[in-house]
Amino acid sequence: RVLALVEVHGSEWPAFLALAACNCGLVAFAALCVGYVEPCAKGSGIPEIKAFLNGRQIPRVLHWRTILAKVAGVLGSVGGQLPVGKEGPLIHSGAGLGANLAVGLASLCKRSRRLGALTTPAAIRDLVSIGCACGVAGAFGAPIGGVLFVLEEAASPQFWHASLTSATFLAASAASLAVSALASFESKGGFGSMTQSSLVHFGAFEGPLRPDWYIREQPWSLSELPVLAALGVAGGLAGAVFVALNVRLVRVIVSTLFKVA
């Protein structure tokens, strides 16, 4: 950025001062969001979400002002070149969006019993768990990683149930697909030219040791999504059949050994 500004101004100092002023302005904007809009938006938000999912009630941790200040603060701090990450705030933002959307839909449709059930503490806790997984999936492009993060690190086994696992995986997959679809607007192939996009990049394997068959980003089209979904369903069914056969085989072996003994 400094080099680009040097080409515009023709000197190093004006370019440096312009860049420093922009960074200071963005950081000041982030500080004002946290200091005056909602102080609860400070930090990554992961400890607060963990505490909430384990039964602790923290005031205003999921309030819409907290999420708004969190998003604006992350934009200012990351844009201001501060050495902070956006992974934790994305998890907090996803959890807050999940809770606030449920309450908003329930308030708009007060006569609906199904939507009214979304305002119960158990339902809000489940939606916060789903939002956490969506935040991880959107940040790293890893739906399974989002589910595992919530299951192993954030949520309490006391409040987790089997149906929540499938719902969380479905929502995390949709979040990852949405990030890839939005990123396709900037791709060379235009909208629909999908890649394994994420908001956090760790670099790619480059250098003289890289094999010829390695491709950094192999795009695929949205028209291929039904075929890929069918392959996923077929693989899941095959895995379920294998597990069922394995369980039966183990039971037969165990029962045979006990009869022999």
Salt bridges, closest charged atoms under 4 A:
GLU38 OE1 - ARG60 NH2 2.91
ASP126 OD2 - HIS161 NE2 3.14
GLU206 OE1 - ARG210 NH1 3.05
